[in-house]
């Protein structure tokens, strides 16, 4: 038997019924009145405007429903995190500030992602957002202040700057290094530091209103948290260089054509549905095989073919598992989902850990 109707689902259904009722009433009224000339043209225009308003209301209601369905506890001021059936969902949730980042955002993201990886139960992660834009990148307030990490007035401060920047880069590298694939779902602007984040993910998808820009060049600095190193390995060199030198906006269709994104969806609700469905598909596969595939792909990206093939022989000898294969083959033959064991958790390193005797 179906479970009880959740309040969010009830509101979504009620709003959908309401907007369709309004539309039907307007159309019926239009057909029952014999209008001519300018008056009829005005009525037609008004009906079109109402239809647009109805579609907009439907999209917003749908997005609220999907977001509420997957909402988790507020992890911090920047995002919420939830997990279901091996799929984790990290939702950027500062729409009133265009999901801008501060220095505190970076370790918060790193720690949340690595905690998922260490637990071993997450098989795919979706990063999405709320509001008009995915993220406007680093808040400009950070550059207006006197952050110690930005000081470069002496040799000692420059050495400290380098170490701070390495740690900042490491926060997004966590996305690249975890044992599960990360899917980035972008609506609206993916600006500056947000593009550093997106390029550290395995897969990117976006909505039709999305755009991507290396914003740092507009404020007199080069991008420095990974986009200049990762973007040229995702899109053609010429595209990456033009974006880095001009800061121009790459729209959704150009992003798709250049390989920056795998799919373009009509709106934010459809985007999130697609990203979660993709994550669910990945989560249904052997987590051992998925983790091994990510390790092999990352190594091949960063090394020559001969070195990558040599790494593959070592990696496959380490994770080749006939029992895992038997589970997968039996499920495939029976046309049912396979039930794979989670990856083993990563043992914590702490002062309380005792050495083995």
MARLO-199402 format. One line per 5 residues: number of its first residue (from 1); their letters; for each residue x, y, z of C-alpha. Coordinates in steps of 0.25 Angstrom, whole numbers, plus 5000, padded with zeros to 4 digits. Layout:
NUM) A) X Y Z ~ ...
***
This chain:
1) XXXXX) 5000 5000 5000 ~ 5005 5014 4997 ~ 5010 5022 5009 ~ 5004 5035 5014 ~ 5004 5047 5005
6) XXXXX) 5015 5056 5010 ~ 5011 5071 5012 ~ 5021 5075 5001 ~ 5015 5066 4991 ~ 5001 5070 4995
11) XXXXX) 5004 5085 4992 ~ 5011 5081 4979 ~ 4999 5073 4974 ~ 4989 5084 4979 ~ 4997 5095 4972
16) XXXXX) 4998 5087 4959 ~ 4983 5085 4959 ~ 4980 5099 4962 ~ 4989 5105 4950 ~ 4983 5095 4941
21) XXXXX) 4969 5099 4945 ~ 4972 5114 4943 ~ 4978 5111 4929 ~ 4966 5103 4925 ~ 4956 5113 4930
26) XXXXX) 4963 5124 4922 ~ 4963 5116 4909 ~ 4948 5112 4911 ~ 4945 5127 4913 ~ 4953 5131 4901
31) XXXXX) 4946 5121 4892 ~ 4932 5125 4897 ~ 4934 5140 4894 ~ 4933 5145 4879 ~ 4944 5155 4879
36) XXXXX) 4950 5163 4867 ~ 4961 5172 4864 ~ 4970 5179 4874 ~ 4962 5174 4886 ~ 4964 5159 4882
41) XXXXX) 4979 5161 4880 ~ 4980 5167 4894 ~ 4972 5155 4899 ~ 4981 5145 4892 ~ 4993 5153 4897
46) XXXXX) 4988 5152 4911 ~ 4985 5137 4910 ~ 4999 5135 4906 ~ 5005 5143 4918 ~ 4996 5134 4927
51) XXXXX) 5001 5122 4921 ~ 5015 5126 4923 ~ 5012 5129 4938 ~ 5006 5116 4939 ~ 5018 5108 4934
56) XXXXX) 5027 5117 4943 ~ 5018 5113 4955 ~ 5018 5098 4951 ~ 5034 5098 4950 ~ 5036 5105 4963
61) XXXXX) 5026 5096 4970 ~ 5033 5084 4964 ~ 5047 5088 4968 ~ 5042 5091 4983 ~ 5036 5077 4983
66) XXXXX) 5048 5070 4978 ~ 5057 5078 4988 ~ 5048 5076 5000 ~ 5048 5061 4996 ~ 5063 5060 4997
71) XXXXX) 5066 5070 5008 ~ 5074 5066 5019 ~ 5079 5073 5032 ~ 5086 5086 5031 ~ 5101 5083 5031
76) XXXXX) 5105 5097 5032 ~ 5102 5111 5027 ~ 5106 5107 5013 ~ 5099 5094 5009 ~ 5090 5082 5013
81) XXXXX) 5094 5068 5012 ~ 5085 5056 5011 ~ 5087 5041 5006 ~ 5078 5030 5001 ~ 5081 5016 4996
86) XXXXX) 5096 5020 4993 ~ 5093 5033 4987 ~ 5097 5046 4994 ~ 5092 5059 4991 ~ 5099 5072 4995
91) XXXXX) 5090 5084 4993 ~ 5097 5098 4993 ~ 5087 5106 5001 ~ 5090 5121 5001 ~ 5081 5126 4990
96) XXXXX) 5080 5140 4996 ~ 5095 5142 4994 ~ 5096 5134 4981 ~ 5102 5123 4988 ~ 5115 5130 4989
101) XXXXX) 5127 5124 4996 ~ 5136 5129 5008 ~ 5149 5122 5013 ~ 5140 5114 5023 ~ 5133 5108 5011
106) XXXXX) 5145 5100 5006 ~ 5148 5092 5018 ~ 5134 5089 5021 ~ 5132 5083 5007 ~ 5145 5075 5008
111) XXXXX) 5141 5070 5022 ~ 5127 5066 5018 ~ 5131 5059 5005 ~ 5143 5051 5011 ~ 5134 5047 5023
116) XXXXX) 5124 5041 5012 ~ 5136 5034 5006 ~ 5142 5029 5019 ~ 5129 5023 5023 ~ 5129 5014 5010
121) XXXXX) 5113 5014 5008 ~ 5112 5025 4998 ~ 5113 5021 4983 ~ 5110 5034 4976 ~ 5109 5048 4980
126) XXXXX) 5101 5059 4974 ~ 5104 5074 4976 ~ 5093 5083 4973 ~ 5088 5097 4977 ~ 5077 5106 4980
131) XXXXX) 5072 5120 4975 ~ 5075 5126 4961 ~ 5090 5123 4961 ~ 5098 5110 4964 ~ 5109 5119 4971
136) XXXXX) 5115 5133 4969 ~ 5128 5127 4974 ~ 5137 5134 4984 ~ 5130 5145 4991 ~ 5136 5159 4987
141) XXXXX) 5136 5163 5002 ~ 5147 5153 5004 ~ 5157 5161 4995 ~ 5152 5174 5002 ~ 5157 5170 5015
146) XXXXX) 5170 5168 5022 ~ 5170 5152 5022 ~ 5184 5147 5027 ~ 5184 5137 5016 ~ 5184 5148 5005
151) XXXXX) 5196 5156 5011 ~ 5208 5155 5001 ~ 5216 5167 5006 ~ 5229 5159 5011 ~ 5236 5146 5008
156) XXXXX) 5230 5139 5020 ~ 5216 5144 5017 ~ 5218 5139 5003 ~ 5222 5125 5008 ~ 5210 5125 5017
161) XXXXX) 5201 5129 5005 ~ 5206 5117 4997 ~ 5203 5108 5008 ~ 5189 5114 5010 ~ 5186 5113 4995
166) XXXXX) 5191 5098 4995 ~ 5181 5095 5006 ~ 5170 5102 4998 ~ 5173 5094 4986 ~ 5172 5082 4994
171) XXXXX) 5158 5084 4998 ~ 5153 5083 4983 ~ 5163 5072 4980 ~ 5155 5064 4990 ~ 5144 5063 4980
176) XXXXX) 5154 5057 4970 ~ 5160 5047 4980 ~ 5148 5041 4987 ~ 5145 5027 4984 ~ 5131 5030 4977
181) XXXXX) 5127 5038 4965 ~ 5122 5052 4967 ~ 5112 5059 4958 ~ 5111 5074 4958 ~ 5097 5079 4954
186) XXXXX) 5098 5094 4950 ~ 5086 5104 4948 ~ 5089 5118 4945 ~ 5103 5124 4947 ~ 5115 5115 4950
191) XXXXX) 5124 5126 4953 ~ 5139 5127 4957 ~ 5141 5118 4969 ~ 5129 5110 4965 ~ 5135 5106 4952
196) XXXXX) 5147 5101 4960 ~ 5138 5092 4968 ~ 5130 5087 4956 ~ 5143 5083 4948 ~ 5147 5075 4960
201) XXXXX) 5135 5067 4958 ~ 5134 5054 4950 ~ 5122 5058 4942 ~ 5115 5072 4939 ~ 5100 5074 4935
206) XXXXX) 5093 5087 4934 ~ 5080 5094 4930 ~ 5078 5103 4918 ~ 5080 5116 4926 ~ 5094 5111 4931
211) XXXXX) 5106 5118 4928 ~ 5121 5116 4932 ~ 5131 5127 4933 ~ 5146 5128 4939 ~ 5142 5141 4946
216) XXXXX) 5155 5143 4953 ~ 5161 5150 4941 ~ 5151 5161 4942 ~ 5156 5165 4956 ~ 5171 5165 4952
221) XXXXX) 5176 5151 4956 ~ 5177 5138 4950 ~ 5169 5126 4955 ~ 5176 5118 4965 ~ 5168 5107 4971
226) XXXXX) 5169 5097 4960 ~ 5161 5101 4948 ~ 5173 5105 4939 ~ 5179 5091 4942 ~ 5166 5083 4940
231) XXXXX) 5158 5091 4929 ~ 5168 5088 4918 ~ 5167 5073 4921 ~ 5151 5074 4919 ~ 5150 5084 4907
236) XXXXX) 5159 5087 4895 ~ 5171 5095 4899 ~ 5166 5107 4891 ~ 5153 5108 4898 ~ 5160 5107 4912
241) XXXXX) 5170 5118 4908 ~ 5159 5127 4902 ~ 5151 5126 4915 ~ 5163 5128 4924 ~ 5168 5140 4916
246) XXXXX) 5155 5147 4914 ~ 5145 5142 4925 ~ 5134 5141 4914 ~ 5122 5133 4918 ~ 5121 5119 4912
251) XXXXX) 5106 5116 4910 ~ 5099 5103 4912 ~ 5099 5099 4897 ~ 5114 5103 4895 ~ 5117 5095 4908
256) XXXXX) 5110 5083 4903 ~ 5117 5084 4889 ~ 5131 5086 4896 ~ 5129 5074 4905 ~ 5129 5082 4918
261) XXXXX) 5115 5076 4921 ~ 5109 5063 4917 ~ 5094 5068 4916 ~ 5086 5080 4916 ~ 5072 5080 4923
266) XXXXX) 5060 5089 4921 ~ 5060 5095 4935 ~ 5065 5093 4949 ~ 5055 5082 4953 ~ 5058 5074 4941
271) XXXXX) 5073 5076 4943 ~ 5072 5070 4958 ~ 5063 5059 4953 ~ 5073 5055 4943 ~ 5085 5056 4952
276) XXXXX) 5079 5048 4963 ~ 5075 5037 4953 ~ 5089 5037 4947 ~ 5094 5035 4961 ~ 5084 5024 4964
281) XXXXX) 5089 5017 4952 ~ 5103 5018 4956 ~ 5100 5013 4970 ~ 5094 5001 4965 ~ 5107 4996 4960
286) XXXXX) 5118 4989 4968 ~ 5124 5000 4977 ~ 5137 4992 4976 ~ 5137 4993 4961 ~ 5133 5007 4961
291) XXXXX) 5144 5011 4971 ~ 5154 5004 4962 ~ 5149 5010 4949 ~ 5151 5024 4955 ~ 5165 5022 4960
296) XXXXX) 5169 5016 4946 ~ 5162 5028 4939 ~ 5169 5038 4948 ~ 5182 5032 4946 ~ 5181 5031 4931
301) XXXXX) 5177 5046 4931 ~ 5189 5050 4938 ~ 5200 5040 4932 ~ 5204 5035 4919 ~ 5198 5022 4913
306) XXXXX) 5209 5013 4916 ~ 5209 5017 4931 ~ 5194 5016 4932 ~ 5194 5002 4926 ~ 5204 4998 4936
311) XXXXX) 5196 5004 4947 ~ 5184 4996 4942 ~ 5191 4983 4943 ~ 5194 4986 4958 ~ 5180 4992 4961
316) XXXXX) 5172 4980 4955 ~ 5181 4970 4962 ~ 5177 4977 4975 ~ 5162 4978 4973 ~ 5158 4966 4964
321) XXXXX) 5147 4959 4971 ~ 5141 4947 4965 ~ 5130 4947 4976 ~ 5126 4961 4972 ~ 5125 4957 4957
326) XXXXX) 5117 4945 4961 ~ 5107 4955 4968 ~ 5106 4964 4956 ~ 5105 4953 4945 ~ 5094 4946 4953
331) XXXXX) 5086 4959 4955 ~ 5088 4963 4940 ~ 5082 4949 4936 ~ 5070 4950 4945 ~ 5068 4965 4941
336) XXXXX) 5068 4970 4955 ~ 5077 4979 4963 ~ 5089 4973 4969 ~ 5092 4974 4984 ~ 5106 4978 4986
341) XXXXX) 5113 4980 4999 ~ 5118 4994 5003 ~ 5132 4998 5002 ~ 5140 4996 5015 ~ 5141 5008 5024
346) XXXXX) 5154 5015 5025 ~ 5160 5014 5038 ~ 5162 5027 5045 ~ 5175 5032 5049 ~ 5174 5038 5063
351) XXXXX) 5182 5039 5076 ~ 5173 5029 5082 ~ 5177 5018 5071 ~ 5185 5008 5077 ~ 5197 5001 5069
356) XX) 5195 4986 5066 ~ 5203 4976 5074
***
